[in-house]
C-alpha cells in the first residue's frame, strides 16, 4: 500500500467509503443497513451515509457484537480516531498473538462501516462519542495467591512444584561476594569474550547465597548456570570490573562500590546495564542459531529493547505477583513493543533450511524468549524482581510444531519462569519509590572476637560467603571456623586497600559481644602505622660530579625550593617540580637532557 494511503485521514464517512471500497463492496455494505440498494457508487455512498445518521447510528452500533463495540469505542475516543489492532487484541483478546485478530475482518462486516482503514471518519466519530461508553484504561491483572504447583494432573505424572525466591537480600549479599572474589583475583574470564570460565561459574555458584535458581547437580548439568554466569558479565558490562589478562580486576568504581551503599550500587548498575553493549541477553538462547549472520546485523541493538521492558516494569505495582504472560499482554496493550531481530528469517533451530523462524517473528518464540532471559538472568540476579518458576522442560510448548525439535526438552533455560514481583529493591532501582526499604528480618551475630585476637564463627549457617572472604583477606585462617587477627594481617590488608576502620566496623556489626580492649588497641595501633606515611609521587635523582655545583643548586633562591641534596653526588627533584626546575637550572647555565626526555 502506498505511503500516502497509509497516512490518509478521513474527515467524512463519504470520503472514506469512496476511497476504500469498490462498488461490489459498497453494495454488500448497503444490503446490511439499507432497504434499497442503488446501483451507482455515488448513490450507494449517499444512501449508506444517510443510514448512519441520527438515531440509526446508535441502532447500528447496538447490532455490533460486544467485542466490535469495544473496537468502535477505542477508535472513537482515540485522538486521531485510529485504532491499533495489535494493542486492541492484547487488551481485549488476551495476548499479542491471538488465534483470530479483530483486524482481520472482511469487507462485508457491519464493523467495516464504522472502522475504515483502521479509523473512524471525523464526522461520525463526534456523533459516536455522544452515546458510546468511553473505554477503560488497561491495567495489569495481578495474581492474589500463587499456586503451589503448575500443569495438568496427568495420570502417572505429578504437577510441577512452583519454586519461589525472594531476591533483594540475596542479591545484595551476592554482589558483595562477587566484588570480594574479584578483589582477591579469583574470577577467571575468557580473554576474547569476557565470559566466565566453566571453573569460575561452577565455583561461584557454590558461593552464591541460596545458590542457583536450579541448584540440584543434575539440573545444573541439564539446564546450566544462570546467576553464576550473569554476575561476572554484569560487573564487566557496567564497569565495576575489567579483565586483566584472563582474571577479573576491580576498577576504581568497583573498589568504591565494595565499601559503598550496595542498594545504590545496584541502582547505578541497572541504569548502566540498560546502555551496555557488553552482551546481548538473547545470545544466551543457545537453541536459536544464526544470531551472528549478516555480519552481526541480524539482531537489533539490545539497548533499544531494555528501556521498553523497564518502562513496563515501572508501571507494575510493587509487591504483587504478575504472570509473565500477563506482563506480555499488558506491554502490547500499552504499545510497549520492541524488536529482537531485523531479519527473523535468518534465525533457525537445528537446520538453517528447514528450521527457519521466518514465520515465528512474534512474541512467543523470539521476543518472549528475550524477555524471559532479561528478567530471569539479569533483573532477578540483581534482586529487582522476586521470581516463581518451574523446571523449563515442557514449561513453554509453543515451539513443538517447529521442524527438528523432537530432541529438545526446552527452547531456553528461562522457559520455566512463570511469575514475577517487583520487590522493594526493584521499586527503588526503577524509580517507583524514592527510598529502599529492606525486608524486615532479625539479624543474628555470626562471630565472636576473643581477647587473644582469635575470631570464632558462632553461626556457620548464617555467615555469608562475602563475610568469609573478608576474614580471609584481613586475618589468618586457622580452620574453617577460626581466624586470627594480627598487626601483620592488618598491615597487609591496608597495603591492599582495606582500611582499619572498615575492619573494625565489620567486626562490630557481626560480633555477638563487644570487641575486647586488646583487639581495639591492636586496631588503633595499626591505624597509626598505616596513616602516618603517605605517598607524594615519584621524584627524580640527578647525579652531579661537581660538589660546588651541588652547593650552588641547593642554595639558589628558586632551585632550593624544588630539590634536596642526597649525599655528596646527588640532587633529588621533588615530585611535580620537574619542568620549573629545568627552567630555573637553565637560568644559571646548566641542563639535564635525560630529565627532559622523562617528563
N, C-alpha and C positions, 0 to 999 in steps of 0.2 A: 504494500500500500504506500503511495507517495507520502512524503513527509507532511505536505500541506493538508492532506486528507486526515492524517492522524491528529493534527492540531486544530481541526475545524471546530469552531464553537457556534452552536445554533441558537439564534435568538427567538425563532418561531418554530412551531411544530410543522407548519407547511414547508419551511425551508429544509428541515431535517428529512421529512418524508420524500421530498423531491430529490434531494441529494443522495439519499441512501438506498431507496427502494426502486425497483423496476415495476412496470405495470402489473405483471403477474403477482408479484409480492404484495403490491398495494391492494389488488383485488382480494387476495386471501385475507388481508387485514380487515378490509371493509366488510367482508362477509361476517366477521366476528361481532361487529357493532352497528352496522347499517341495515335498514330494512331493504333498501335497493342499492345496487352497486352500479355506478356509472361505468362507461367504457373508456373514456379518455382520462389520461393521467391527471391533468389539472383538475378535472371534475371529481375524480376519486379523492384527491388530496383535500379538496374543499369539503367533501362530504365527511371524511374522517375527522378533519379539524372541527367541523360543526358538531360532530357526535361527542367530542371530548370537551365540550363547553358546559359551564354551569353545573347543575346537579348531576348531569350524565357522567361527569368526570369522577365524582365520588362513587357513583353506582358501579362504574367500570373498575375502579380501584378495589371495591369490595369483592369483585369477581376474581381477583387475583388470589393465588394461594398465599398462605401466611409468609412463606419464605420470599415470595415475589414482592409482597407488600414491604418486607424489611428492605429489600433491594431498592425499591422506589423511595422509601424514606431516607436511606443513606444518600442517594443521589440528590434528592430534593433539598436536603439540608447541607449538602456539600457547598463550599463557597463558589465553586465553578460549575456546580451541577453534575459533576462527573463521578463515576463510581469505579473503584479499583476492585475488580472481581477477585483478585488474589487475596487482598485484605478481607473482602467480604466473605469468601469461602472459609478463611481461617476463623473469623468471628462467629459465623452462623452455622457452618457445616463441619466444624471441629478440627480443621487442620489445613496445612498448606498444600496437601496433595489429596483432596477428596476424590472418591470414586467418580463423582459427577459434579462438575462445576456449573453453577447457575449461569456463568458466562458463555456456556456452550448452547444456549437456547436457539431455536430455529426462527426463521423469518415470520412464520405464521402464528407464533405465540402472541397472546394478548400483551404480555410484558413488553414485546417489541414496539408497541405503540407509545409506551411511556419512556423506555430507555432506548435511545437510538445512538448507535456507535458509542456506547458506554457513557451516555449523558442524557439528561432531560432538558429539552429546549426551555429557554428562559421564560417564555410566555405561560406555559402550563406549570412550570416549577413554582411560580409565585402562587398560583391557584391551589396547588397541592399542599403547600405549607399551611393553608388555612384549616385543613382538617386531618392531615396525616400526622400521626404521633412522631415527635422528634426522637430519633434513635438514641439509646442509652450508650454512654461511653463504655468501652470494653475494659474489663479488669481481669487480673489473674485470678483463677479459681484455685483456692488453696485446699490442702488436704488436712482435715482436722485431726485425723488419727492414722498413723501408718499401719499397714497390715503387718502381721508377723511373718507371713510368707507370701510368695507370689507364684502364679502359674496354676493351671488346671489340676485338679486332683485326679490324675490318670491312674488307673488301676496298676498297681505294681511299682509306681514311681511317686516319690514324695514331692510335695511342693517345695520350691526353693526358699530357704530361710533368708530373710532380709537382714543384712548386716548394717548396723547404724553406727556412724562415727561422728562425734563432735570434734572439730579440728582446731579451733583457735588456740587453745592452750598447748596442744601438742606441736602445732606449727611454730610457736614462739620458742619452745624448747628445742625443736629440731633445727631451727635457724641458728641458735647459739651453738648447738653441737656441730653443725656443718662448718660454721666460722672457726670454731676452735680446732677442728680437724685440719682445716686449710692452714690455720696459723701454725700447726705442727707439721705442715708439709706432708700430710698423709693421704691426700686425694690425688689420684692419677687420672689424666685425660689423654685423649688422642691428640698428637701434635697437629694433625691435619684438620680434624672436625671439631675438636674440643669436647667430644662426647666422653663420658666417664668410662674407664676400662671396666671389664667384666669383674675383675677382682675388687675394684673400688665400689662398684654397685652392690656386690654381694656383701662386703664388709660394712658398708654404710647402712644397708637395710637392717643389719643386726643391731645397730646403734640408735635407730630411729625410735622415738618414744611411741609405744604401742605398735611399732612395726609397720610393715607394708599393708596396703589395703587387702591384698590376698597374701596371707602370711604363712600358709602351710607349704612345706617344701615341694610337694607335688604340684600345688597351684603355681608356685613361683616358676617351676620348670615349664609348666604349660602356658601360663599367661604372661610371665615376665615381670620385670620390676617397673614400678611407676614412680613412686616418691623418690626412691634412691637414684633413679635416673634424672628426675626433674631437678633436684637440688643443685648438683654441680652445673647444670645448664643454666638455671636461674641466676646463680651468683655471677656467672660469667656474662650472661646477657644483660645484666643491669650494672655491671662494673664493680661489684663487690670483690671480685677476684679475677685473676688473669693467669693464663698459662705461662709458667716459667719452664720452658722445655716441655716435659710431659707431666709436670707437677703443678698443681694449683697453688697460687700465692696470693695472699690478701693484698688488695690495693689500699691506697690511703683511705679511701671511702670505707673499705671493708674493715680496716683497723679501727676507724671511728665507730662503725656500726657495732663492733664487738663489745664496746663499753657504752653504747648509746641506748636509747629507749627503743626496745625491739618492736613494739607496735608501730612506732613512727618509721622504723626501718622497713617494715612490711609495707606500709603505705607508700613510701617513696619507691620501693621495689616494684610494686604493682603499677605505679604511674610510669615508671621507666619500661616495664615489661610491655606495656601497650605499644611502645615505639621501637622495641628491639627487633633486629633482623638476624639475630644470632641463630635462631631456629624457626622453622615453620612447624607448628604443632601437628599439622596434617602429615608431615613426614613420618610420624610415628604410627600411622595407619599402614602397617607393613604389607598387608594383603593387596592393597591397591597400588598397582605398578604404573610406570610411565610418568611419574611426577616430575622427573627432570628432563623430559623430552622437550623439543622445540627450544633447545639451548636454555632450558630453565625457565621458559616463559609460559609453560602450561598452567602453572598455578599463579594466582594473584598474590599481591603483596600482603602478608599477614597483618601488617599494620593498618590495613583498611578494614579488616574484619573485627579485630579486638574491640575497638571503640563501640561498634554496634552491639556486641554482646554485653559490654559493660553498661551501655545505656539501658538495655533490657533488665539487667540485674538491679540497676538503680531504681527501677520502677516497681520492684518487688518489696513487699513488707517484710522487714527483718523478723526472724523468729518463727516464721510459718513455713511449713513444708510445701513444696511445689513439685508436681510430677514433671519430669523432663519433657514429656510430650506436651504438657500444658504450656510450658515455657516457650516451646517452639511455636505452638498455635498462637500464643499471645504476641510473640515477636512479629509474626506475619500479619496479625490483625492490626498492629501499630505501624506496619511498614518498616520494621527493623530487619531488613534483609541484607545479606552480604553474598559475595561470590567467592568460591574457593578456586574454581578452575576457569580459565579463559577458554580452554578447549577441552570440554568434558570427554569428547571422543578420543582424546589422546590417553585417557586413563583406562586401565583394564584390570581384570582379575584373571590370573593364571595364564591366559593367552591373549596376545595383542590383537589377533584377528577375530577370535570368537568371543572373547570375554570383554569386549569394548563396552565402556559405560556411556556411550553417546545418548542412549535413551534414558539414562538414570541421573541426569544432572539436576536432581531435585534435592529436597532436604533430607530425605531418608538415607540415601546411600552416601552422598558426598558431603553436603553441608551438615547434616546431622552428625556424622562421624567426627567432623572437625569440632563441632560444638561440644561433643562428649569429651574429646581429648583435651580441649581448652579448659573445661570445667573440672574434670577428674584429675588430670595430671598437674595442672598449674594453679587454678583457683582454690581447689581443695588442699593441695600440698602446702600452699601459702596460708591456709587457715581462714579464707574468706567465706567458704561455704561448708556447712555440715553435709554429709552425704549418706544416702541409704542405697545399698546396692546388692546385687546377687552375682553368682558366677556368670561370666559372659556367654558361656555355651548355651545356645538356644534362647538367649535373652532378647535378641532382635532378629527375627527370622525374615526380615524384608529382602534379603539377598538370595533366598533359597532358589528363586527362579532363574538366577543368572547361570551362565554357562560355566562348567568346570568347578563348581563349589562343593561337590559331594564330600570331599575330604576336609573341608574347612569347618571347624566347630563354631567359630565366631569370626566376624569380619574385622573386629578390632578388640583389643584388650579392655576397651572402655564401654563395651556394649552392655555391661551389667549395671551401669549407673541408672537408677530409676527415679530417685527423688533428691532434691537439694533444698537447703535452707540457708538464707543469709544470716550469719551469726553476728554477734556484737562486734567482733573484729572486722568482719566484712562490711558492716554498716559504716564503721569508722573509715576504713580504707576507701570505700566507694563514695564517701562524702554524704551519706544519708544522715549520719549523726556527726556532731562536732567533736565528740569525745569517745574514747574507747572505754567501755565498761566491761572489765574482765568477769568471767563467770565466778560466782561466789563458791569457794571451796576452802576447806580448812587446811591450812598449811601445817606440815609436820616437820620438826627438826630432823635432819638426816645424818648429822655427825656431832662429835664431841671433841673439843680441843683440850688436851691434858697438859698439866704444868711442865711435864718433861718434853714438851714440844711434839708430842705424837698426836695425830688426828685419826680418830677411830670412826668408822661408819657405823651408825646405830640403826639405820633403816635402809637395808640393801635394796628393798623393793622400790622405795620412793625416790632414792637419789637418781638424778638424771645422768645420762651419758656425758652431757656437757659439764656437769659438776666433776665427774671423774677425770675428764680431760683437763680441767682447770687444776685439779690437785696434782695430776701428773706433771703439769708444766711448772708448778710453783713449789712442789715438795718432792721428796724422795720416796718412791713407792717401796714399802716393805713387804706387803702382802695385798691380797685382793680387797681387804677392808682396813688397811693400816698404812698411813703415810707419816713421814717425819719432816718437820719444817726446821730449817737452819739458816744461819747467816749466809752460807754458801748458796743455798737454793733461792733465797730471796734476792741475792745479788745477781744470780744467773737469770732469774725471772725479770728483774729490772733491766738487765742488759738486753733482753729480748722484747722489751716494750710493755711489760706488766708492772705497773707501779705498786708500791707497798700499800697505798691507801685502798687500791682495788682489792688486794688480797685480804686486808682487814675487813672490808665491807662484805666480802664473800663469806668469810668465816663467821662474822657476827650474824648474818642473815640466815645461816643454815645450822648454827650450833644450838644444841639443846640447853646449854648453860652459858654463863658469861665467860668471855675469854680470860684465861688465867693471867695474872700480872706478869709472870715470867715471859709469856708469849708477847704481851703488849710491849714490854721493854725491848724484846728482840726486834719487833716490828719497828719501834721508834728508832732503834739503833740503825737498822737497815735503811730507814728513810733518810737519816742524816748522811749516811755513807753514799747514798745514791743521788743526793741533791746538792752536795757541796761543790762538786765539779760539773762543769758544763762545757760542751764543745762550741768553740767560737769560729771554726772554719780552718781551712788549710793555710799554712804560711809557706814562704819561700826562703830557702837558705842560700846565701850568696857567699862565696869564698873570696877572700881578699888577701893577697900575698904581701901587702904593704901595711904594716901596723900604723903608720902615720895617717894613711888614708882612712883606716877604720876609725881612728880618733876624730878625723875631720868630719866623717859622715855622722858619727854619733853625737857630735857636738853642734852640728849645723842646726840653725833655728827651725827650719822646715823638716829636714830629714829625720831629726831626732824624735819627732812625734810619730813617725811611721815605721820605725825599726828599733831593734835592740841588739846589743853586741852579744855574741855567742862564742865565748873563748877568745883566743888570740887571733884567729884567722877567719872568723865568720861573722856575718851580719844576718839577722832574721827580719824579713819584711813582714809586718803584721798583716793579717787577713783583710782584704778589701782595700789595701793601700798600694797595690802594685803599680797602677798607672800614675798616680800622683808622685810616687817615689821615683819612678823613672824620669818624670819631667823635672823634678827638683834635682835629681842627680845630674841630669844633662845641664842644668843651670850652672853647676860648679865644674862642668867639663868632663864628665865620665858617663859611660853607658854600660848596660849589661845585656848584650844581644840575645842570649838564650832566654832570659826572663821575658822579653817582648814576645818571643815565639810561644811561650807557655800561656800568656794571657790573651 
